[in-house]
Amino acid sequence: MLGLTELKQTKVYQEAKSEGKIEGKIEGKLETIPFMLSLGATVEQIAEALDLDIKLVQQVAQTSQSTPETRDKS
């Protein structure tokens, strides 16, 4: 049986850890979009600044405009 130290050295563990970091970075970027919109940034500016696809930024922008949390802050 593998111990934790040995497990952390396996390729599967390293790949999973790397994917988790990537997912976390993307999630952080997506959570930033409504804030940037509230500061007056355009969808195009946000997509460029966060290095995201403009269609993805548009989707998040539309979704954030229809949520009660966003409307309450306006």
KETOR-951911 format. One record per atom (N, C-alpha, C): residue number from 1; atom name; z, x, y. Coordinates in Angstrom, 1 decimal, always signed. Layout:
BEGIN
+-----+-------+--------+--------+--------+
: num : atomo :     pz :     px :     py :
+-----+-------+--------+--------+--------+
: NUM :    CA :      Z :      X :      Y :
...
+-----+-------+--------+--------+--------+
***
This chain:
BEGIN
+-----+-------+--------+--------+--------+
: num : atomo :     pz :     px :     py :
+-----+-------+--------+--------+--------+
:   1 :     N :   +0.0 :   +0.8 :   -1.2 :
:   1 :    CA :   +0.0 :   +0.0 :   +0.0 :
:   1 :     C :   +0.0 :   +0.9 :   +1.2 :
:   2 :     N :   -0.8 :   +0.5 :   +2.2 :
:   2 :    CA :   -0.9 :   +1.2 :   +3.5 :
:   2 :     C :   +0.4 :   +1.0 :   +4.4 :
:   3 :     N :   +0.9 :   +2.0 :   +4.9 :
:   3 :    CA :   +1.9 :   +1.9 :   +6.0 :
:   3 :     C :   +1.2 :   +1.6 :   +7.3 :
:   4 :     N :   +2.0 :   +1.3 :   +8.3 :
:   4 :    CA :   +1.5 :   +1.0 :   +9.6 :
:   4 :     C :   +0.7 :   +2.2 :  +10.2 :
:   5 :     N :   +1.2 :   +3.4 :  +10.0 :
:   5 :    CA :   +0.6 :   +4.6 :  +10.6 :
:   5 :     C :   -0.8 :   +4.7 :   +9.9 :
:   6 :     N :   -0.9 :   +4.6 :   +8.6 :
:   6 :    CA :   -2.2 :   +4.7 :   +7.9 :
:   6 :     C :   -3.1 :   +3.6 :   +8.3 :
:   7 :     N :   -2.6 :   +2.4 :   +8.5 :
:   7 :    CA :   -3.4 :   +1.2 :   +8.8 :
:   7 :     C :   -4.1 :   +1.5 :  +10.2 :
:   8 :     N :   -3.3 :   +2.0 :  +11.1 :
:   8 :    CA :   -3.8 :   +2.2 :  +12.5 :
:   8 :     C :   -5.0 :   +3.3 :  +12.5 :
:   9 :     N :   -5.1 :   +4.1 :  +11.4 :
:   9 :    CA :   -6.1 :   +5.1 :  +11.4 :
:   9 :     C :   -7.4 :   +4.6 :  +10.7 :
:  10 :     N :   -7.4 :   +3.4 :  +10.2 :
:  10 :    CA :   -8.5 :   +2.9 :   +9.5 :
:  10 :     C :   -9.6 :   +2.4 :  +10.5 :
:  11 :     N :  -10.8 :   +2.5 :  +10.0 :
:  11 :    CA :  -12.0 :   +2.1 :  +10.9 :
:  11 :     C :  -11.9 :   +0.6 :  +11.2 :
:  12 :     N :  -11.5 :   -0.2 :  +10.3 :
:  12 :    CA :  -11.3 :   -1.7 :  +10.5 :
:  12 :     C :  -10.3 :   -2.0 :  +11.6 :
:  13 :     N :   -9.2 :   -1.3 :  +11.6 :
:  13 :    CA :   -8.1 :   -1.5 :  +12.6 :
:  13 :     C :   -8.7 :   -1.0 :  +14.0 :
:  14 :     N :   -9.3 :   +0.1 :  +14.0 :
:  14 :    CA :   -9.8 :   +0.6 :  +15.3 :
:  14 :     C :  -10.9 :   -0.3 :  +15.9 :
:  15 :     N :  -11.7 :   -0.8 :  +15.1 :
:  15 :    CA :  -12.8 :   -1.8 :  +15.6 :
:  15 :     C :  -12.1 :   -3.0 :  +16.1 :
:  16 :     N :  -11.2 :   -3.6 :  +15.4 :
:  16 :    CA :  -10.5 :   -4.8 :  +15.8 :
:  16 :     C :   -9.7 :   -4.6 :  +17.1 :
:  17 :     N :   -9.1 :   -3.4 :  +17.2 :
:  17 :    CA :   -8.4 :   -3.1 :  +18.4 :
:  17 :     C :   -9.4 :   -3.0 :  +19.6 :
:  18 :     N :  -10.5 :   -2.4 :  +19.4 :
:  18 :    CA :  -11.5 :   -2.2 :  +20.4 :
:  18 :     C :  -12.0 :   -3.6 :  +20.9 :
:  19 :     N :  -12.3 :   -4.4 :  +19.9 :
:  19 :    CA :  -12.8 :   -5.8 :  +20.2 :
:  19 :     C :  -11.8 :   -6.6 :  +21.0 :
:  20 :     N :  -10.5 :   -6.4 :  +20.7 :
:  20 :    CA :   -9.5 :   -7.1 :  +21.4 :
:  20 :     C :   -9.4 :   -6.7 :  +22.9 :
:  21 :     N :   -9.6 :   -5.4 :  +23.1 :
:  21 :    CA :   -9.6 :   -4.9 :  +24.4 :
:  21 :     C :  -10.8 :   -5.4 :  +25.2 :
:  22 :     N :  -11.9 :   -5.5 :  +24.6 :
:  22 :    CA :  -13.1 :   -6.0 :  +25.3 :
:  22 :     C :  -12.9 :   -7.5 :  +25.6 :
:  23 :     N :  -12.4 :   -8.2 :  +24.7 :
:  23 :    CA :  -12.2 :   -9.7 :  +24.9 :
:  23 :     C :  -11.2 :   -9.9 :  +26.0 :
:  24 :     N :  -10.1 :   -9.0 :  +26.1 :
:  24 :    CA :   -9.1 :   -9.1 :  +27.1 :
:  24 :     C :   -9.7 :   -8.8 :  +28.5 :
:  25 :     N :  -10.6 :   -7.8 :  +28.5 :
:  25 :    CA :  -11.3 :   -7.5 :  +29.8 :
:  25 :     C :  -12.1 :   -8.7 :  +30.3 :
:  26 :     N :  -12.9 :   -9.2 :  +29.4 :
:  26 :    CA :  -13.8 :  -10.3 :  +29.8 :
:  26 :     C :  -12.9 :  -11.5 :  +30.2 :
:  27 :     N :  -11.9 :  -11.8 :  +29.5 :
:  27 :    CA :  -11.0 :  -13.0 :  +29.8 :
:  27 :     C :  -10.4 :  -12.7 :  +31.2 :
:  28 :     N :  -10.0 :  -11.5 :  +31.5 :
:  28 :    CA :   -9.5 :  -11.2 :  +32.8 :
:  28 :     C :  -10.5 :  -11.5 :  +33.9 :
:  29 :     N :  -11.7 :  -11.1 :  +33.7 :
:  29 :    CA :  -12.8 :  -11.3 :  +34.6 :
:  29 :     C :  -13.0 :  -12.8 :  +34.9 :
:  30 :     N :  -13.1 :  -13.5 :  +33.8 :
:  30 :    CA :  -13.3 :  -14.9 :  +33.9 :
:  30 :     C :  -12.2 :  -15.6 :  +34.7 :
:  31 :     N :  -11.0 :  -15.2 :  +34.5 :
:  31 :    CA :   -9.9 :  -15.8 :  +35.2 :
:  31 :     C :   -9.9 :  -15.4 :  +36.7 :
:  32 :     N :  -10.6 :  -14.4 :  +37.1 :
:  32 :    CA :  -10.7 :  -14.0 :  +38.5 :
:  32 :     C :  -11.7 :  -14.8 :  +39.3 :
:  33 :     N :  -12.7 :  -15.4 :  +38.6 :
:  33 :    CA :  -13.7 :  -16.1 :  +39.3 :
:  33 :     C :  -13.2 :  -17.2 :  +40.2 :
:  34 :     N :  -12.4 :  -18.1 :  +39.8 :
:  34 :    CA :  -11.9 :  -19.1 :  +40.8 :
:  34 :     C :  -11.2 :  -18.5 :  +42.0 :
:  35 :     N :  -10.5 :  -17.5 :  +41.8 :
:  35 :    CA :   -9.8 :  -16.8 :  +42.9 :
:  35 :     C :  -10.8 :  -16.3 :  +43.9 :
:  36 :     N :  -11.9 :  -15.6 :  +43.4 :
:  36 :    CA :  -12.9 :  -15.0 :  +44.2 :
:  36 :     C :  -13.7 :  -16.1 :  +45.0 :
:  37 :     N :  -13.9 :  -17.2 :  +44.3 :
:  37 :    CA :  -14.5 :  -18.4 :  +45.0 :
:  37 :     C :  -13.7 :  -18.9 :  +46.1 :
:  38 :     N :  -12.4 :  -18.9 :  +45.9 :
:  38 :    CA :  -11.5 :  -19.4 :  +46.9 :
:  38 :     C :  -11.5 :  -18.5 :  +48.2 :
:  39 :     N :  -11.8 :  -17.2 :  +48.0 :
:  39 :    CA :  -11.9 :  -16.3 :  +49.1 :
:  39 :     C :  -13.3 :  -16.4 :  +49.8 :
:  40 :     N :  -14.2 :  -17.2 :  +49.2 :
:  40 :    CA :  -15.4 :  -17.4 :  +49.9 :
:  40 :     C :  -16.6 :  -16.6 :  +49.3 :
:  41 :     N :  -16.4 :  -15.9 :  +48.2 :
:  41 :    CA :  -17.4 :  -15.1 :  +47.6 :
:  41 :     C :  -18.4 :  -16.1 :  +46.9 :
:  42 :     N :  -19.7 :  -15.7 :  +47.0 :
:  42 :    CA :  -20.7 :  -16.5 :  +46.3 :
:  42 :     C :  -20.8 :  -16.2 :  +44.8 :
:  43 :     N :  -21.4 :  -17.1 :  +44.1 :
:  43 :    CA :  -21.6 :  -16.9 :  +42.6 :
:  43 :     C :  -22.3 :  -15.5 :  +42.4 :
:  44 :     N :  -23.3 :  -15.3 :  +43.2 :
:  44 :    CA :  -24.1 :  -14.0 :  +43.0 :
:  44 :     C :  -23.2 :  -12.8 :  +43.3 :
:  45 :     N :  -22.4 :  -12.9 :  +44.3 :
:  45 :    CA :  -21.5 :  -11.7 :  +44.6 :
:  45 :     C :  -20.5 :  -11.5 :  +43.5 :
:  46 :     N :  -20.0 :  -12.6 :  +43.0 :
:  46 :    CA :  -19.0 :  -12.5 :  +41.9 :
:  46 :     C :  -19.6 :  -11.9 :  +40.7 :
:  47 :     N :  -20.8 :  -12.4 :  +40.3 :
:  47 :    CA :  -21.5 :  -11.9 :  +39.1 :
:  47 :     C :  -21.7 :  -10.4 :  +39.2 :
:  48 :     N :  -22.2 :  -10.0 :  +40.4 :
:  48 :    CA :  -22.4 :   -8.5 :  +40.6 :
:  48 :     C :  -21.1 :   -7.7 :  +40.6 :
:  49 :     N :  -20.1 :   -8.2 :  +41.3 :
:  49 :    CA :  -18.9 :   -7.4 :  +41.4 :
:  49 :     C :  -18.2 :   -7.3 :  +40.0 :
:  50 :     N :  -18.2 :   -8.3 :  +39.2 :
:  50 :    CA :  -17.6 :   -8.3 :  +37.9 :
:  50 :     C :  -18.5 :   -7.9 :  +36.8 :
:  51 :     N :  -19.7 :   -7.6 :  +37.1 :
:  51 :    CA :  -20.7 :   -7.3 :  +36.1 :
:  51 :     C :  -20.8 :   -8.3 :  +35.0 :
:  52 :     N :  -21.0 :   -9.6 :  +35.4 :
:  52 :    CA :  -21.1 :  -10.7 :  +34.5 :
:  52 :     C :  -22.5 :  -11.4 :  +34.7 :
:  53 :     N :  -22.9 :  -12.1 :  +33.7 :
:  53 :    CA :  -24.2 :  -12.9 :  +33.9 :
:  53 :     C :  -23.9 :  -14.0 :  +34.9 :
:  54 :     N :  -24.9 :  -14.2 :  +35.7 :
:  54 :    CA :  -24.8 :  -15.2 :  +36.8 :
:  54 :     C :  -24.6 :  -16.6 :  +36.2 :
:  55 :     N :  -25.2 :  -16.9 :  +35.1 :
:  55 :    CA :  -25.1 :  -18.2 :  +34.5 :
:  55 :     C :  -23.7 :  -18.5 :  +34.0 :
:  56 :     N :  -23.0 :  -17.4 :  +33.5 :
:  56 :    CA :  -21.7 :  -17.5 :  +33.0 :
:  56 :     C :  -20.7 :  -17.8 :  +34.2 :
:  57 :     N :  -21.0 :  -17.1 :  +35.3 :
:  57 :    CA :  -20.2 :  -17.3 :  +36.5 :
:  57 :     C :  -20.3 :  -18.7 :  +37.1 :
:  58 :     N :  -21.6 :  -19.2 :  +37.0 :
:  58 :    CA :  -21.8 :  -20.6 :  +37.5 :
:  58 :     C :  -21.1 :  -21.6 :  +36.6 :
:  59 :     N :  -21.1 :  -21.4 :  +35.3 :
:  59 :    CA :  -20.4 :  -22.3 :  +34.4 :
:  59 :     C :  -18.9 :  -22.3 :  +34.7 :
:  60 :     N :  -18.3 :  -21.1 :  +34.9 :
:  60 :    CA :  -16.9 :  -21.1 :  +35.2 :
:  60 :     C :  -16.6 :  -21.7 :  +36.5 :
:  61 :     N :  -17.4 :  -21.5 :  +37.5 :
:  61 :    CA :  -17.3 :  -22.0 :  +38.8 :
:  61 :     C :  -17.3 :  -23.6 :  +38.7 :
:  62 :     N :  -18.2 :  -24.1 :  +38.0 :
:  62 :    CA :  -18.3 :  -25.6 :  +37.9 :
:  62 :     C :  -17.1 :  -26.1 :  +37.2 :
:  63 :     N :  -16.6 :  -25.5 :  +36.1 :
:  63 :    CA :  -15.5 :  -25.9 :  +35.4 :
:  63 :     C :  -14.2 :  -25.8 :  +36.2 :
:  64 :     N :  -14.1 :  -24.8 :  +37.0 :
:  64 :    CA :  -12.9 :  -24.6 :  +37.8 :
:  64 :     C :  -12.8 :  -25.6 :  +38.9 :
:  65 :     N :  -13.9 :  -26.1 :  +39.4 :
:  65 :    CA :  -14.0 :  -27.1 :  +40.5 :
:  65 :     C :  -13.5 :  -28.4 :  +40.0 :
:  66 :     N :  -13.7 :  -28.7 :  +38.7 :
:  66 :    CA :  -13.3 :  -30.0 :  +38.1 :
:  66 :     C :  -12.0 :  -30.1 :  +37.5 :
:  67 :     N :  -11.2 :  -28.9 :  +37.5 :
:  67 :    CA :   -9.9 :  -29.0 :  +36.9 :
:  67 :     C :   -8.8 :  -29.4 :  +38.0 :
:  68 :     N :   -7.8 :  -30.1 :  +37.6 :
:  68 :    CA :   -6.8 :  -30.5 :  +38.5 :
:  68 :     C :   -6.0 :  -29.3 :  +39.2 :
:  69 :     N :   -5.9 :  -28.2 :  +38.4 :
:  69 :    CA :   -5.2 :  -27.1 :  +39.0 :
:  69 :     C :   -5.9 :  -26.6 :  +40.2 :
:  70 :     N :   -7.2 :  -26.5 :  +40.2 :
:  70 :    CA :   -8.0 :  -26.0 :  +41.3 :
:  70 :     C :   -8.0 :  -27.0 :  +42.5 :
:  71 :     N :   -8.1 :  -28.3 :  +42.1 :
:  71 :    CA :   -8.1 :  -29.2 :  +43.2 :
:  71 :     C :   -6.8 :  -29.3 :  +44.0 :
:  72 :     N :   -5.7 :  -29.1 :  +43.3 :
:  72 :    CA :   -4.3 :  -29.1 :  +43.9 :
:  72 :     C :   -4.2 :  -27.9 :  +44.9 :
:  73 :     N :   -4.8 :  -26.8 :  +44.6 :
:  73 :    CA :   -4.7 :  -25.6 :  +45.5 :
:  73 :     C :   -5.5 :  -25.7 :  +46.7 :
:  74 :     N :   -6.5 :  -26.6 :  +46.8 :
:  74 :    CA :   -7.4 :  -26.8 :  +47.9 :
:  74 :     C :   -6.7 :  -27.4 :  +49.1 :
+-----+-------+--------+--------+--------+
***
